Amino acid sequence: VQLQASGGGSVQPGGSLRLSCAASRFALDYYAIGWFRQAPGKEREGISCIQGSAGSTHYADSVKGRFTISRDNRKNTVYLQMNSLKPEDTAVYYCGTCGVGDNIYHTGYWGQGTQVTVSS
């Protein structure tokens, strides 16, 4: 199982980025895939998760209304559209398999991260 995140970069506050999580060696549509991030000095947090079958989506309060998770099963890819970015969104972003309870949590597989920097 391999997951590869891409699409990070530097953007000004209020800007947008779209992250991609591409899978190899397995079909993404059987799994719930999520996005996680880790800022310097902070714990990794789950910010979004999309279910494998029904495609239902979940968001952390910190990104709700600004970020949108989606999937394209034909391309075996999950996306995270990030709008209205804030400096506090600066972090390394990872994709991985996820679950949803009181929060969004990681369930086993990680991809390499991609850096997102929001600054003026």
N, C-alpha and C positions, 0 to 999 in steps of 0.2 A: 504494500500500500504506500503510495507516494502522493503527497500533496505539495503543490508549489504555489506560493502567494507571489503576486507581482502587482505593479501599478502604483507603488508608493512614490513619493517625491516631496518637493517643497512647494508650499502654496501660501498665499496671504490669507489672513482671516477673512472669512466670508466666501472663500473659494471652494472649489469642488475637486474631488478625485474619485476615480473608480478603481477599486481593487478587484483582482481576479484570483480565483483559487482553482487551479487546474489539477485534475486527478489522473493518475496513471496506474495501471494494473488492477483497477477495480472500477465498477460503475457507481458513480456518485448518487444516482437516484435511489439506491437502496439504503442510503445513510442520511442521517441528520447532520448537516454541515454548518459550522458556525465560525464566527470571527471573534478573535480575542485580541487584546492589546496589552502591552506592558510599557508603562512610562518609567523613566529613570527613577529608581528609589521606591517604586510602587509594585504591588503584586499584580500578576497578570489577571485581567478581568474579562469575563465573557460579555460581549456587547450585542451579539445577534446570532440567531440560530434559525435555520430553515429545515423543516421536517422533510423526510425523504419521500413519503408517499403522498400525503395530502398537500404538502407544500406550505403548510401553515408557518407563519413567521413570528418571531419573538425578538424583543429589543430590550436592552437595558434602559433605564430611565435617562441615563446620561446622553443617549443618542437618539431616543425616540423622537420622531418627527423630522429628523435631519438625515438619518441614514436609512437606506433601503437595501435589503438583501434579496437576491433573486437567484434563480438557477436556470441553466440551459443544459438539459440532459443530453441533447444531441452533441453538444460540445464538451460534455463532461466537465462543466465549469460552474462555479458559484461566484457571484459578484457581490460587491458591497459598494453601492453608490453613496458617497459621502458629500453632503451639501452643507452650506453654512458652517464651514469648519472654524473651529476656535483654537486658540493656542493650547488649551488643555487637552485637545485631541492629539497632540504630539506624542507619538509612541511608536514602538515596533508592533506591527499588526501581523497576526498569525491566523491561519485557518486550520481547522481541525474538526474532528467529529464531536458532536455536542449533545447535551441533554438539557432539559428545562425543568426546573423545580422552583424553589424560591428565587433562584437566579439561574443564569446560563452557565453550565459547567462543561468541562472537557471530559470526553469519554474514551480517549485512547490514542488517536492518531493525530500527529502534528505535521504541519508543513513548515518550511523555512519562512522566516518573517520578512516583512518589507517595511522600510522606515517611512513614516509619515511625519513631516515637520510643518507646523503651521506657525508662521511668524511674519511680522511686517519688516 
